[in-house]
């Protein structure tokens, strides 16, 4: 009878610990959901910005080609970018 009482006393002293996994898994799930929402938006934004930059570069290149063609009617166009550079105006000094 005494052994039963000691077992009951020992069992009542045992404090159950809660597992730390549910809060960690919850936080990881939240981070992954946010990443799944935000990352594609950032990629789309970057692609749109890059496309805009490429279009501006092509417009500038076309303008320079037209300027070159007007200045050199016998050549019409150039295959060298160095020839498309605009000359800086000189001060004469």
Secondary structure, 3 states (H helix, E strand, C coil): CHHHHHHHHHHHHCCCCCCCHHHHHHHHHHHHHHHHHHHHHHHHHHHHHHHHHHHHHHHHHHHHHHHHHHHCCCCCCCCCHHHHCCCCCCCCC
